[in-house]
Amino acid sequence: PTGLPAPTYQWRKDGTNISGATSATYTISYLAATHAGDYTVVVKNSSGAVTSQIARLTVNTPPQITAQPQALSRTVGQSATFGVSVTGSPAPTYQWRKNGTNIAGATSNTYSIASVTAADGGSYTVFVANAAGASTSNGAYLTVSAAPFAPQVIEHPQSVSRLAGQSASFSVIASGSPSPSYQWLKNGVNIATATASTFTISPVSSIDDAEYSVRISNSQGAVTSAAARLTVSSDPSGEVSVVIFPSEARESGAKWSVDGGASWHPSGSTVVLATGFHSLIFFGLPEYNTPPPQSIQIRQETLLEIPATYSTATGAILMGSGRNSDSQLGTGPSVPEVLPVQLFAGVAQVAASDDHSLFIKNDGSLWAMGTYRSTINSSASSTTSVTIARTTAEQIATDVTQISVGGSHSLFIKSDGALWAFGNNFYGQIGNEAPRRNTNQSLPLQIASGVAQAAAGGNHTLFVKTDGSLWAMGRNNKGQLGDGNSGATTALRIARDVTQVAAGFDHSLFIKNDGSLWAMGHNSSGQLGIGSTIDQSLPVQVATGVSKVMAGHSHSLFIKNDGSLWAMGSNRFQQLGDGTAVNRTSPIKMSDGVSSAAAGGSNRLGYDSTFGWIDVETSSHTVFIRNDGSLWATGSNASGQLGDGTSVARPSPVQIATGVSQAAAGGSHGLFVLSPPHHDPVSPLKKFVAFMSTAGLAQGNSGVLATPFDDGVSNLLKYAFNMNLAGPDSTRLVAGDGLSGLPAIALENAGPANQTAPRLRIEYLRRKDSGLLYIPEFSSDLAGSGLEPWTASAATAEIVPINEDWERVIVRDEPPGPGGVTKRFGRVRIVLPDEE
């Protein structure tokens, strides 16, 4: 402004003078929302005054959520509205999401569903943004329950006939919402305390001969089932008594039953039966071969005595290591096992999940061990949890040929091609038909026929029929069913000409007849191997020339026709074995000469500010078997799941055992099967203990790691290398002809006239048929713990027989690469497979 004399200035905000604002300029040093408004300046002198035009100051502030969306519970057909209160300038925009995925058209401060369906259940968040910033609300869970309806009887109780002294059971299957209650009636009169869906009378007598029905009721109404007749007779009868051999089997819980196993009887029991033909069956024990069923004939007033022999199971031995707090190793809850322990004999196939395991014995019997946990009707405010704990192996079924274990459900195929399932069914992973929908199926249930192979994922199921068609059912939030429809939960046909499937937590893979590998589902870690991290709701091709495929929680493995093993996906726990912790979105080669592999992993529920409640990978490892039967492992090892005798994670594969035919990777435990003749019926530990006794060592002086003569050499090393156990001995083996001593380690080919680069040579003695694992290892560094740098030798060993008990083993290090190395170390690691 101009003027004479020189003018004065007074700045104003919204017409009110600003104290101290009397210069030609006005500056606000720290802007706040309260500074927004209309600014003018009054300029005056003795000749007059003038007011400037208005300058409007707009202050942008990032969105701030002042009221979060709230969880809702609705029945099918009701309306649901989520709302949020937000401040911010300029006015923010809104985008509502379900389970982390944008909802088309949901762009206001409220989101409404006029008539909810079961598919609307999930976690809802809203993303708010303006020019100054953005924010995501907390997740609000919408729980959708079936519309209330009166009870309906799906399966009525059935009439039965029993002899006096036997037991009788009635059951009913009904539906209703809310869940109905039950009241059994005898000849129309309520039976006290008979308020479950089943009712048992044991033993029955003549006064129990009557009609039985059940009244089923809820808040919507009631219905009474058809009456079932219990006929109690005292027809001519005889007796049967079964004596079980050997005594060790009786002490382990061997028992017998008649006509289907409703009641089990210990050895020597006598049971009254009606005259005629009956069948005997026997309770399975994991360490024994179960006697086959027998047909018997009961004659009037005659005692039939039957001997039954349980034979000790032989053949392949199941070994296990890692976490056992849930009895997933079948030995009762205990601390982790860092070295493999012997579990059961006669095992043909094994599968493992986070906290439970399955195995098939040579006789086709299926066994389960560990803890099964499941939550149904989950919401932000209500859950129903089920826990089934098996502290030792329990028989589940017979005539089983294949098994697969998922996050909270399990599958098995019988020899007739029937697919059976048990476990959680919240997402329809074992069938979406009533009455098993949204239930925990504790007993096996047949869900399909004509099945060749099946795979259980986190909450979904895949199976291939004998005609090559691939079917899928269960949760589909990440497109893991591969049908392009994220809302489907019923069984769907996905592809044809399929030979094999694998299921991760929420991703899927399959191989077609032409050897092509395909994948679909969650891909945030690159587990689909397609070079990106974008989820796929339809199958995409990954590779060709593939013969086998495996899936972990968030990583995948496949073996090509040439025996090479490839991996992709999460490498957070170094489960891909490439020495890094970098996720791989495209397949990388892990090893050559591989016959089979397994991918493990566990998860927990975690909260993500963008996606709400999500499943987070907490542990993961990989195991594979080479063509020579050697077992290798890499990845997480906090619980000793790799079985290498430590709890140190392995960034690259280490050798664990030899003579292995199959392996399984659980969440934090591992299982593998030793095939004959690579094991001895007398365990390695028992052999070691017996040898210590022969050497005169007892109690604290006889332990595996004990050094009773303070010479720094443990009993295990002396036993392994034929050293003196009766006194001090720390001698080193004399190369070439020595018969006792610690391994001889020296440089070879180091002479000046020899042009071959020098390399380490390890020579050691090996005790035959001891069951010990001798693992020669090399390292270029002893930094830190001295454990992580060691790598098992992959070179072919030279073996020189000495006598019937001992042999000499010579192993040479790999030649140095270009530039050579300045230092190199060698050792022989001794593992006692069933150390306790």
C-alpha positions in Angstrom: 0.0 0.0 0.0 1.0 3.6 -0.5 0.2 6.8 1.4 1.6 9.8 3.2 2.3 9.8 6.0 3.3 6.1 6.1 0.3 4.0 7.0 -0.2 1.6 9.9 -1.6 -2.0 9.7 -4.0 -4.1 11.6 -4.7 -7.7 10.6 -8.1 -9.2 11.3 -9.5 -12.8 11.3 -13.2 -13.1 10.7 -13.6 -9.3 11.4 -11.7 -9.4 14.7 -8.4 -7.7 15.2 -5.5 -10.0 15.7 -3.3 -8.9 18.6 0.2 -7.9 17.6 -0.5 -8.4 13.9 0.5 -4.8 12.8 3.0 -5.3 10.0 2.6 -5.4 6.3 2.8 -9.2 6.5 1.2 -11.7 8.9 2.7 -15.1 9.4 1.4 -18.1 11.3 4.4 -20.2 12.3 2.5 -23.4 13.4 -0.7 -23.9 11.6 -3.7 -25.5 13.4 -7.3 -26.2 12.4 -8.4 -23.2 14.5 -6.5 -20.9 12.1 -9.0 -21.5 9.3 -11.0 -18.4 8.4 -11.3 -15.1 6.5 -8.3 -12.7 6.8 -8.2 -8.9 6.0 -5.9 -6.0 6.9 -6.9 -2.4 7.7 -4.4 0.2 6.4 -4.7 3.8 7.6 -3.0 7.1 8.2 -4.1 10.6 9.1 -5.6 11.0 5.7 -7.9 8.0 5.8 -8.2 4.2 6.0 -8.8 1.2 3.6 -9.6 -2.5 4.2 -8.1 -5.1 1.9 -10.1 -7.8 0.1 -10.8 -11.1 2.1 -8.2 -13.9 1.9 -9.6 -17.2 3.0 -7.3 -19.7 4.8 -8.4 -23.3 4.5 -6.5 -25.7 6.8 -6.4 -29.4 5.7 -6.3 -32.0 8.6 -6.0 -35.7 8.2 -9.0 -37.9 8.9 -9.4 -38.9 12.5 -11.9 -41.7 13.4 -13.9 -40.6 16.5 -16.4 -43.5 16.6 -15.4 -47.0 15.3 -17.7 -49.4 13.5 -19.3 -51.9 16.0 -19.6 -55.7 15.7 -23.1 -56.9 14.8 -25.0 -60.2 15.1 -27.8 -60.8 12.7 -30.0 -63.7 11.5 -30.5 -64.4 7.8 -32.9 -61.9 6.2 -32.3 -59.1 8.7 -30.7 -55.8 7.8 -27.3 -54.7 9.0 -25.7 -51.2 9.1 -22.1 -50.2 10.0 -21.3 -46.6 10.7 -18.2 -44.5 11.4 -17.7 -41.0 12.7 -14.7 -39.1 11.2 -13.3 -35.6 11.4 -10.9 -34.0 8.9 -10.6 -31.3 6.3 -11.3 -31.4 3.5 -14.2 -33.8 4.0 -12.8 -37.3 3.7 -13.8 -40.0 1.3 -14.9 -43.5 2.5 -14.3 -47.0 1.2 -15.8 -49.9 3.1 -14.1 -53.3 2.9 -15.0 -56.9 3.8 -12.1 -59.1 4.9 -9.7 -56.6 3.4 -11.4 -56.4 -0.1 -13.1 -53.2 -1.3 -16.9 -53.3 -1.5 -18.1 -51.8 -4.7 -20.3 -48.7 -4.2 -19.7 -48.6 -0.4 -18.4 -45.1 -0.2 -20.3 -43.2 2.4 -19.9 -43.0 6.2 -22.3 -45.9 6.6 -22.7 -49.2 4.9 -25.9 -51.2 4.9 -27.0 -54.6 3.9 -30.7 -54.8 3.4 -31.0 -58.6 3.8 -28.0 -60.4 5.1 -27.1 -63.9 4.0 -24.6 -66.4 5.4 -22.0 -65.2 2.8 -22.1 -61.7 4.4 -20.4 -62.9 7.6 -16.9 -61.5 8.0 -14.8 -58.6 9.2 -15.7 -55.1 8.0 -13.4 -52.0 8.0 -13.6 -48.6 6.4 -10.7 -46.8 4.8 -11.1 -42.9 5.1 -8.8 -40.5 3.2 -8.4 -36.8 2.2 -5.5 -34.7 0.9 -3.9 -34.6 4.3 -3.8 -38.3 5.1 -5.7 -41.6 5.5 -6.8 -44.0 8.2 -8.4 -47.5 8.5 -10.9 -48.3 11.2 -10.9 -51.3 13.5 -12.5 -54.4 12.1 -16.2 -54.9 13.0 -17.3 -58.6 12.7 -20.7 -59.4 11.3 -21.9 -62.7 12.6 -24.8 -64.2 10.6 -26.9 -67.0 12.0 -29.6 -69.0 10.5 -33.1 -67.5 10.8 -34.9 -69.1 13.7 -36.9 -72.1 12.9 -38.6 -74.9 14.8 -36.8 -78.2 15.2 -37.0 -80.8 12.5 -36.2 -84.5 12.8 -33.7 -85.5 10.2 -33.1 -89.1 11.4 -35.5 -90.8 13.8 -34.3 -93.3 16.5 -34.3 -96.9 15.3 -35.8 -100.0 17.0 -33.4 -102.5 18.5 -33.5 -106.0 20.0 -31.2 -106.9 22.9 -30.6 -109.8 25.3 -30.9 -109.1 29.0 -27.5 -107.8 30.2 -26.5 -106.1 27.0 -26.5 -102.4 26.3 -28.9 -100.5 24.0 -28.5 -97.0 22.5 -30.9 -94.7 20.7 -30.0 -91.6 18.8 -31.7 -88.8 16.8 -30.4 -86.3 14.3 -32.3 -83.0 14.3 -31.9 -79.4 13.2 -33.3 -76.1 14.5 -32.3 -72.6 15.3 -31.5 -71.8 18.0 -30.0 -75.2 18.8 -32.7 -77.4 20.3 -32.8 -79.3 23.6 -33.7 -83.0 24.0 -35.9 -84.9 26.3 -36.2 -88.7 25.9 -39.4 -90.5 26.9 -40.2 -94.0 27.8 -43.8 -95.0 26.8 -44.6 -91.2 26.7 -43.1 -90.4 30.1 -40.0 -88.2 30.6 -36.8 -90.0 31.5 -34.9 -88.1 34.2 -31.4 -86.8 33.0 -31.9 -88.2 29.4 -31.4 -84.8 27.8 -28.9 -85.4 25.0 -29.2 -86.4 21.4 -28.3 -90.0 22.4 -29.7 -92.2 25.1 -28.1 -95.4 26.4 -29.3 -98.1 28.7 -26.7 -100.5 30.1 -27.4 -103.2 31.0 -30.9 -103.7 29.8 -33.5 -105.9 31.6 -37.0 -106.9 31.1 -38.4 -103.6 32.6 -36.7 -101.7 29.8 -38.8 -103.4 27.1 -40.7 -100.4 25.9 -41.1 -97.7 23.3 -38.7 -94.8 23.3 -39.1 -91.4 21.7 -37.5 -88.0 22.1 -39.1 -84.5 22.3 -36.9 -81.8 20.6 -37.7 -78.2 21.3 -36.4 -74.6 21.1 -37.9 -71.1 21.3 -39.6 -71.6 17.9 -41.5 -74.8 18.7 -41.2 -78.5 19.4 -41.5 -81.9 17.7 -41.5 -85.5 18.9 -39.7 -88.2 17.0 -41.2 -91.5 15.9 -41.1 -94.1 18.7 -38.4 -96.8 18.6 -39.0 -100.2 20.2 -36.5 -101.8 22.5 -37.2 -105.5 22.7 -35.5 -107.3 25.5 -35.5 -111.1 25.3 -34.0 -114.0 27.2 -33.5 -116.3 24.3 -31.2 -119.3 24.6 -27.7 -118.1 25.2 -24.1 -119.1 25.7 -20.9 -117.4 26.8 -17.6 -116.4 25.2 -14.4 -115.5 26.9 -11.3 -114.2 25.1 -7.8 -114.4 26.5 -5.3 -112.0 25.0 -1.6 -112.8 24.5 1.1 -111.6 25.3 0.9 -110.0 28.7 2.6 -106.9 27.4 -0.3 -106.4 25.0 -2.8 -106.8 27.8 -0.8 -104.2 29.9 -0.8 -101.8 26.9 -4.6 -101.8 26.8 -5.5 -104.7 24.4 -9.2 -105.5 24.5 -12.0 -107.1 22.5 -15.6 -106.6 21.5 -18.5 -108.4 19.9 -20.7 -107.3 16.9 -19.4 -103.8 16.2 -17.5 -102.6 19.2 -20.3 -100.9 21.3 -18.6 -102.3 24.5 -15.0 -103.2 25.0 -13.9 -106.0 27.3 -10.5 -106.8 28.9 -8.7 -110.1 28.5 -10.4 -112.9 30.4 -13.8 -111.3 30.5 -16.9 -113.5 29.9 -19.9 -112.2 27.9 -23.3 -113.7 27.5 -24.5 -113.9 23.9 -27.6 -115.2 22.1 -27.0 -118.5 20.3 -25.9 -118.2 16.7 -23.1 -116.5 14.9 -21.3 -113.4 16.1 -18.1 -111.5 15.1 -15.2 -110.7 17.4 -13.1 -107.6 16.8 -10.0 -106.3 18.6 -8.8 -102.9 19.8 -5.8 -101.6 17.9 -2.5 -100.8 19.6 0.1 -98.7 17.8 3.1 -101.0 18.7 1.3 -104.3 17.8 -0.3 -105.9 14.8 -4.0 -106.3 15.6 -5.5 -109.8 15.5 -7.9 -110.1 12.5 -11.7 -110.2 13.2 -13.1 -113.7 13.9 -16.5 -115.3 13.3 -17.7 -117.4 16.3 -20.7 -119.6 16.9 -22.4 -119.5 20.3 -24.1 -122.7 21.5 -26.7 -122.9 24.2 -25.3 -123.0 27.8 -21.8 -123.4 26.5 -18.7 -121.4 27.3 -16.5 -120.7 24.2 -12.9 -119.8 25.0 -11.0 -117.9 22.4 -7.2 -117.1 22.4 -6.1 -114.0 20.6 -2.5 -113.0 19.9 -1.1 -109.5 19.3 2.2 -109.8 17.5 4.8 -107.1 17.8 4.7 -104.7 14.8 7.8 -104.9 12.6 8.9 -103.1 9.5 9.3 -99.4 9.1 9.8 -97.3 12.2 8.2 -93.9 12.8 10.6 -91.3 14.3 9.7 -87.8 15.5 11.3 -84.6 16.8 10.2 -81.1 17.8 7.4 -79.7 19.8 5.4 -82.2 21.8 3.4 -80.0 24.2 0.2 -81.2 22.5 1.3 -84.8 22.3 1.7 -84.5 18.6 4.6 -87.1 18.9 2.2 -89.5 20.6 4.4 -89.8 23.8 2.2 -87.6 26.1 2.8 -83.9 26.6 6.5 -83.2 27.1 9.3 -80.8 26.4 10.5 -80.6 22.7 12.7 -83.4 21.4 15.7 -81.9 19.5 16.9 -85.4 18.4 14.6 -87.9 16.7 12.9 -90.3 19.1 11.5 -93.7 18.1 7.7 -93.7 18.2 5.9 -96.7 16.6 6.7 -99.6 14.3 5.1 -101.0 11.2 4.3 -97.5 9.8 3.5 -97.1 6.1 2.5 -93.4 5.8 2.6 -90.3 7.9 1.1 -86.7 7.9 1.5 -83.8 10.3 -0.2 -80.5 11.1 0.5 -77.9 13.7 -0.6 -79.8 16.8 -1.6 -83.2 15.7 -0.4 -86.1 13.5 -1.8 -89.1 11.6 -0.1 -92.3 10.4 -1.2 -95.5 8.6 0.2 -98.8 9.6 1.1 -101.7 7.3 -2.3 -103.3 8.1 -4.1 -100.2 6.8 -5.2 -99.0 10.2 -5.3 -95.2 10.7 -4.0 -93.7 13.9 -4.1 -90.1 15.3 -2.2 -88.4 18.1 -2.0 -84.9 19.5 -4.5 -82.2 20.1 -7.3 -81.1 17.7 -8.6 -77.6 18.3 -11.4 -75.8 16.5 -13.5 -72.7 16.9 -16.9 -72.4 15.3 -19.6 -69.6 15.4 -16.6 -67.2 15.7 -17.3 -63.5 16.0 -16.0 -60.5 17.7 -18.0 -61.4 20.9 -18.7 -65.1 20.7 -16.8 -68.3 20.0 -17.5 -72.0 20.5 -14.3 -73.9 20.9 -13.7 -77.7 20.8 -10.6 -79.5 21.9 -9.9 -83.2 21.5 -6.7 -84.4 23.1 -5.0 -87.7 22.3 -2.0 -88.1 24.5 -1.0 -91.3 22.7 -1.8 -92.7 19.3 -5.5 -93.9 19.0 -6.9 -95.9 16.1 -9.4 -94.0 14.0 -10.2 -96.3 11.0 -9.2 -99.4 9.1 -8.5 -100.2 5.4 -6.9 -96.7 4.8 -4.6 -96.0 1.9 -4.0 -92.2 2.0 -4.1 -89.4 4.5 -3.9 -85.6 4.6 -3.9 -83.2 7.6 -5.2 -79.6 7.3 -5.3 -76.7 9.7 -8.2 -78.1 11.7 -9.6 -81.0 9.7 -8.2 -84.3 8.3 -9.0 -86.5 5.3 -8.3 -90.1 4.5 -9.1 -92.4 1.6 -10.1 -96.1 2.0 -9.1 -98.9 -0.4 -12.6 -98.7 -2.0 -11.9 -95.0 -3.1 -14.2 -93.5 -0.4 -13.1 -90.1 1.0 -13.6 -89.6 4.7 -13.2 -86.6 6.8 -13.3 -85.4 10.4 -12.7 -82.1 12.2 -13.8 -78.5 11.8 -16.5 -77.7 9.2 -17.1 -74.0 9.8 -16.4 -73.2 6.2 -17.9 -76.3 4.7 -14.5 -77.9 4.2 -15.9 -81.4 4.8 -19.3 -80.8 3.2 -21.9 -78.0 3.3 -24.9 -80.2 3.6 -27.1 -80.3 6.8 -26.7 -81.5 9.5 -22.9 -81.2 9.4 -22.7 -77.6 8.2 -21.0 -75.3 10.7 -20.1 -78.1 13.0 -17.2 -80.0 14.5 -17.2 -83.5 13.1 -15.4 -85.6 15.8 -16.1 -88.9 14.1 -15.1 -89.7 10.5 -17.8 -89.1 7.9 -17.7 -90.2 4.3 -17.9 -87.2 2.0 -17.1 -88.5 -1.5 -16.5 -91.7 -3.5 -14.3 -92.7 -6.4 -11.4 -90.6 -5.0 -7.8 -91.1 -6.1 -6.1 -88.4 -4.0 -7.0 -85.6 -1.6 -5.4 -82.6 0.2 -6.5 -80.7 3.3 -5.7 -77.0 3.5 -6.2 -74.4 6.3 -10.0 -74.4 5.9 -10.5 -76.0 2.4 -10.4 -79.4 0.8 -9.3 -80.5 -2.6 -9.7 -84.0 -4.1 -9.1 -85.8 -7.4 -11.5 -88.4 -8.6 -10.5 -91.5 -10.5 -11.7 -89.9 -13.7 -9.1 -87.1 -13.2 -11.6 -84.4 -12.2 -10.5 -82.0 -9.5 -13.0 -80.9 -6.9 -12.8 -78.3 -4.2 -14.9 -77.1 -1.2 -14.6 -75.0 1.9 -13.3 -71.5 2.5 -12.7 -69.4 -0.6 -11.8 -66.0 0.7 -8.5 -65.9 -1.2 -9.7 -67.8 -4.3 -8.1 -71.0 -3.1 -10.9 -73.1 -4.6 -10.0 -71.7 -8.1 -13.5 -71.1 -9.4 -13.3 -67.3 -9.6 -16.1 -66.9 -7.1 -14.9 -65.9 -3.6 -18.2 -66.7 -2.0 -18.6 -70.4 -2.9 -18.3 -73.1 -0.2 -20.0 -76.1 -1.9 -18.1 -78.8 -3.7 -17.1 -77.5 -7.1 -15.5 -79.2 -10.2 -12.4 -77.1 -11.0 -10.4 -78.9 -13.6 -9.9 -82.2 -15.5 -7.0 -84.4 -16.4 -5.5 -83.8 -12.9 -3.1 -86.3 -11.3 -2.1 -84.6 -7.9 -3.1 -81.8 -5.6 -1.6 -79.9 -2.7 -3.2 -77.4 -0.3 -1.5 -74.7 1.7 -3.2 -72.6 4.3 -5.2 -70.6 1.8 -3.6 -71.5 -1.6 -3.8 -74.6 -3.8 -1.7 -76.3 -6.5 -2.3 -79.2 -8.9 -0.5 -81.2 -11.6 -2.2 -82.2 -14.9 -1.6 -85.3 -17.0 0.9 -83.4 -19.2 3.1 -82.5 -16.2 2.0 -78.8 -16.1 1.8 -77.3 -12.6 -1.1 -74.9 -11.8 -1.8 -72.7 -8.8 -4.6 -70.5 -7.3 -5.4 -68.6 -4.1 -3.4 -66.4 -1.7 -0.1 -65.1 -3.0 1.1 -62.4 -0.7 4.4 -64.2 -0.2 4.7 -65.4 -3.8 3.7 -68.9 -2.9 2.0 -69.4 -6.3 5.4 -68.9 -8.0 4.0 -66.7 -10.8 6.5 -63.8 -10.4 4.1 -61.5 -8.5 2.2 -61.3 -5.1 -1.3 -60.9 -6.6 -3.9 -63.4 -5.4 -5.4 -65.6 -8.1 -9.0 -66.8 -8.0 -8.6 -68.9 -11.2 -5.8 -71.5 -11.8 -2.7 -70.1 -13.5 0.2 -72.2 -14.9 3.4 -72.2 -13.0 5.8 -74.7 -14.5 6.1 -77.8 -16.8 7.6 -81.2 -16.4 6.4 -81.6 -12.8 5.9 -84.9 -11.0 5.1 -84.0 -7.4 3.8 -80.9 -5.6 3.7 -80.0 -1.9 2.4 -76.9 0.0 3.2 -75.4 3.4 1.5 -72.5 5.2 2.8 -69.8 2.8 5.4 -71.6 0.7 5.2 -74.3 -2.0 7.5 -77.0 -3.3 7.5 -79.2 -6.4 9.7 -81.9 -7.9 10.4 -82.0 -11.6 10.7 -85.2 -13.7 14.5 -84.9 -13.5 14.4 -85.1 -9.6 15.2 -81.5 -9.0 13.4 -79.8 -6.1 12.1 -76.3 -6.5 10.6 -73.8 -3.9 8.7 -70.5 -3.9 6.9 -68.2 -1.5 7.6 -67.2 2.1 11.2 -67.4 3.2 10.7 -65.6 6.5 12.0 -68.6 8.4 14.6 -69.6 5.7 12.4 -72.6 4.8 13.5 -72.2 1.1 17.0 -73.1 2.1 18.8 -70.6 -0.1 20.7 -69.0 2.8 18.5 -65.9 2.9 15.2 -64.8 4.4 14.0 -63.2 1.2 10.6 -64.3 -0.2 10.7 -65.8 -3.7 7.9 -65.0 -6.1 9.4 -67.3 -8.7 10.6 -70.9 -8.2 14.2 -71.4 -7.1 16.1 -74.7 -7.2 16.8 -76.3 -3.8 18.4 -79.6 -4.6 18.9 -82.4 -7.2 18.2 -86.1 -6.9 15.1 -85.7 -4.7 12.4 -88.4 -4.3 9.9 -86.6 -2.0 9.5 -83.5 0.2 7.2 -81.9 2.7 6.5 -78.3 3.7 5.5 -77.4 7.2 4.2 -74.3 8.9 2.1 -72.9 11.7 0.1 -69.7 12.2 -1.7 -67.5 14.7 -4.4 -64.9 14.4 -3.0 -61.4 14.2 -4.4 -57.9 13.6 -3.4 -55.9 10.6 -4.4 -52.2 10.4 -5.4 -52.6 6.8 -7.0 -56.0 6.6 -8.2 -56.6 10.2 -7.8 -60.0 11.7 -5.5 -62.2 9.5 -3.6 -65.5 9.9 0.1 -64.8 10.5 2.8 -67.4 9.8 4.8 -68.1 13.0 7.0 -71.0 12.0 7.9 -72.9 8.9 10.4 -75.6 7.7 11.0 -77.9 4.8 12.2 -81.5 4.6 13.2 -83.6 1.7 14.5 -87.1 0.9 17.1 -87.7 -1.7 17.3 -90.7 -3.9 19.8 -92.3 -1.6 17.3 -92.2 1.3 19.0 -89.4 3.2 16.8 -86.9 4.9 17.5 -83.2 4.8 15.9 -80.2 6.5 16.0 -76.4 6.5 14.1 -73.5 8.2 12.6 -73.0 11.7 14.1 -75.1 14.5 13.2 -73.4 17.7 11.5 -76.6 19.0 14.0 -79.0 17.4 11.6 -79.9 14.6 14.5 -80.4 12.2 15.9 -83.2 14.4 19.5 -82.2 14.1 20.1 -82.1 17.8 19.9 -78.3 18.2 17.3 -75.6 18.3 19.2 -73.4 15.9 17.4 -72.4 12.6 19.1 -73.7 9.5 19.3 -71.3 6.5 20.3 -74.1 4.2 19.6 -77.8 4.2 21.4 -80.1 6.7 21.3 -83.9 6.8 19.3 -85.4 9.5 19.2 -89.2 8.9 19.6 -92.0 6.3 17.4 -94.9 5.3 14.3 -92.7 5.2 11.3 -93.6 3.1 8.9 -90.8 4.0 8.8 -87.6 5.9 6.2 -85.1 7.2 6.6 -81.5 8.4 4.2 -80.2 11.0 3.9 -76.7 12.5 6.8 -77.1 14.9 7.5 -80.9 14.8 8.7 -83.3 12.2 8.1 -87.0 11.5 9.9 -89.5 9.3 9.8 -93.2 8.5 12.9 -95.4 8.7 12.6 -98.3 6.3 14.1 -101.8 6.9 16.9 -102.8 6.9 18.0 -99.4 8.1 16.9 -100.0 11.7 17.3 -102.6 14.3 14.5 -103.9 16.6 16.8 -103.1 19.5 16.8 -99.3 19.7 20.1 -97.5 19.5 19.6 -96.0 23.0 19.1 -99.5 24.5 22.3 -100.7 22.8 24.2 -97.7 24.2 22.8 -98.2 27.7 23.7 -101.9 27.6 27.2 -101.1 26.4 27.7 -98.6 29.3 26.6 -101.3 31.7 29.1 -103.7 30.2 31.8 -101.0 30.6 31.0 -100.8 34.3 29.5 -97.3 34.1 26.4 -96.6 36.1 24.0 -93.8 37.1 25.5 -90.3 36.4 28.6 -91.7 34.9 26.7 -93.6 32.1 24.9 -90.7 30.5 25.3 -89.9 26.8 27.1 -86.6 27.4 28.8 -87.6 30.7 32.7 -87.4 30.9 33.4 -89.6 34.0 37.2 -89.2 33.6 37.2 -85.5 32.9 39.1 -86.0 29.7 36.7 -83.8 27.6 35.4 -86.7 25.6 31.8 -87.8 26.2 30.6 -91.4 26.5 28.8 -91.1 23.2 31.9 -90.2 21.3 34.0 -92.9 23.0 31.2 -95.4 22.1 31.0 -94.2 18.5 34.8 -94.2 17.9 35.8 -97.4 19.8 37.6 -95.5 22.6 38.5 -96.5 26.1 35.4 -96.2 28.4 37.2 -97.5 31.5 39.6 -94.5 31.8 40.8 -91.3 30.3 41.2 -91.3 26.5 41.4 -88.4 24.1 43.6 -90.0 21.5 43.2 -89.3 17.7 42.8 -92.0 15.2 45.9 -93.1 13.3 44.9 -92.7 9.6 45.1 -95.8 7.5 45.3 -98.5 10.2 44.1 -97.1 13.6 41.4 -99.0 15.4 40.5 -96.4 18.0 40.4 -92.7 18.4 38.7 -89.4 17.5 38.4 -88.6 13.8 41.6 -87.9 11.9 41.3 -84.6 10.0 44.1 -83.4 7.7 44.9 -81.7 4.4 45.2 -83.9 1.4 46.9 -83.3 -1.9 49.0 -80.4 -0.6 52.4 -81.4 -1.9 54.3 -78.8 -4.1 54.5 -81.2 -7.1 50.8 -82.0 -7.0 48.7 -79.5 -8.9 45.4 -80.5 -7.2 44.2 -77.8 -4.7 44.4 -78.9 -1.1 41.3 -80.0 0.7 40.3 -81.5 4.0 40.1 -85.3 4.5 38.2 -86.8 7.4 38.8 -90.4 8.4 36.8 -92.0 11.2 35.6 -95.3 12.6 31.9 -96.3 12.4 30.3 -98.9 14.6 28.1 -101.2 12.5 24.4 -101.8 13.3 24.6 -99.3 16.2 21.8 -97.1 14.9 24.0 -94.1 15.4 24.0 -91.4 12.8 27.5 -90.3 11.7 27.3 -87.0 9.9 30.6 -85.5 8.5 30.4 -81.8 8.2 32.6 -78.9 6.9 32.7 -75.2 7.6 34.7 -72.1 6.5 34.0 -70.2 9.7 33.7 -70.9 13.5 32.1 -67.5 14.3 29.3 -67.2 16.8 27.9 -70.4 18.1 29.9 -72.5 15.7 26.7 -74.2 14.6 25.2 -72.3 11.8 28.2 -72.4 9.4 28.4 -76.2 9.3 27.3 -78.0 6.2 26.9 -81.8 5.9 29.1 -83.4 3.3 27.4 -84.3 0.1 30.4 -86.2 -1.2 30.4 -90.0 -1.6 32.1 -91.7 1.3 34.9 -94.3 0.9 34.1 -97.3 3.2 36.8 -99.8 4.2 35.5 -102.9 6.2 37.5 -103.8 9.3 35.6 -106.6 11.0 32.0 -107.6 11.7 31.6 -104.7 14.2 33.6 -101.8 12.6 34.3 -100.1 9.4 36.6 -97.2 8.3 35.0 -94.2 6.6 36.9 -91.6 4.6 35.2 -88.4 3.4 36.8 -85.6 1.4 35.7 -82.0 1.3 34.5 -80.4 -1.9 37.4 -78.7 -3.9 37.7 -75.0 -3.2 36.0 -72.7 -5.7 37.7 -69.9 -7.7 40.1 -67.9 -5.5 40.3 -70.7 -3.0 39.7 -70.4 0.8 42.0 -69.3 3.6 40.6 -71.6 6.3 38.5 -74.7 6.5 37.2 -76.9 9.4 35.8 -80.4 9.6 34.0 -82.6 12.2 31.9 -85.7 12.5 28.5 -85.1 14.3 27.1 -88.1 16.2 23.4 -88.4 16.7 21.7 -91.0 18.9 18.3 -91.2 17.2 16.1 -92.1 20.2 18.0 -90.2 23.0 15.6 -89.6 25.9 
